[in-house]
């Protein structure tokens, strides 16, 4: 079964960091880009960045808003992508999703997101 | 930065046709993708590259893109179509851009 399974909910204090995992199965993990998207309660979707899981690259691009605070990594041995967000604030409270791009990592023309994880709720509260 | 504008709410009578718009400057030159998000669930891709349906998406869902407006059309609307719908494009300066989302209500 083709799916992305994310780690469980987290509660963090302001200033802390959180690391969310996204395990891929049913397809070749290194063949497709992985994106991270978040959604604050009652709000829309906000793109955070992408990672190329390919063995020889692991390149990342982050939205300007998150530069310096977000780190995207991957472990190809276990087909898992990670998103770590640091210096957490209350307005980082959101559901965080990983999503697969339709584009293979052999191309640089990214497209749409055809497979999503179930989401991970991150709550930042003192 | 590139911006996408969607109406907050669209209502449609059961069995009729709903049209959800996504406005952006010269959007016709971009590939527009559409996602459906039911309450408490992850988004689902329903249209990519303006008008292509992924496998498993009903033919009732269609898309178009012209000028400054892209449109998601849902024919013969059902109660199960009630959801939030988001458009999305890629932009050279801001990378991925999402519209603010439209809540579809089926009356």
Interface residues (C-beta under 8 A of the other chain):
Chain A: X35 X44 X45 X46 X47 X61 X63 X64 X97 X99 X102 X110 X111 X112 X113 X114 X116 X117 X118 X119
Chain B: X31 X33 X35 X42 X43 X44 X45 X48 X49 X54 X86 X88 X90 X94 X95 X96 X97 X98 X99 X100 X101
